[in-house]
Amino acid sequence: MKELLRSTDPTIIAFASALLEGEDIDCFQMDVNMSVLEGGIGIFPRRLMVRADDYDDALMVMRDNEIPLGR
């Protein structure tokens, strides 16, 4: 798995996930449960991971839709 994007905004992660699923690219959200440790204030970014084989295609989807990668 490779990190595609990182964001503290859950709406960006949800939108990116929906776009990737629409292109039949599997993705996995990491650090979703960090809100338990941070108290729900959103300071720890979430990461969206994709398979290494799908990374280039997923990157193109993000760039085409002007989604900031947060890196």
N, C-alpha and C positions, 0 to 999 in steps of 0.2 A: 504494500500500500504506500501511496505517496500523498503528501499533503498538497491539496489543491488550493485551499484558501483558509484564512483565519480571520475571525471577526467576533466582536462583542455584541453585534447586532443580530439577534435571532431571526429577524425577518430576512436578512440577506442570506443566511444559511438555509432557511426554508425555501426561498425563491430559487437559489442555486440548486438545491436538491431536486426541486420540481422540474427545473430545466434539464438536469442531467437524466432524470428518470424518463422524461419525454424523448430523450435521445437514446434510450436503452443503455445508459452508462450507470453501472452500480456505484453507489457512494455510501459512505458511512460517517456519521457524525460522532466526533470524539469530544470529550470534556463536557458533555451535556450535563452531567450530574455534579459539576464543580460548584453549581449554585448552592449546594448544601454547605460547602465549606466557606463560601464567600458571603453567605447570608442573603443571596438573591440580588446583590447590587450590580452585577454584570461587569466586574472588573477583569475576570479571567476570560480570554477569548476562547471560542469554540473553534474546532478544526473540522474541515470537511476533507475526507480521505477518499481516494479512488485507486483502483488497481493500476499498477505501473503500466500495463498494456493500454489502458484507456486514458492515461494522463494527457497525452497530446490532444486527443479529441475533446476531452473535458476542458482543457485550457482554451481551446478555440471557442467552445460554447460560452465560457466566461467572458472572453474578449469580445465576442460578437454582441453580447448583451450588456457590455460595459459594467461588469460586476467587479468591484475592487477586490484584489486578492489579499490585501492586508499584510503583505510581506515587505 
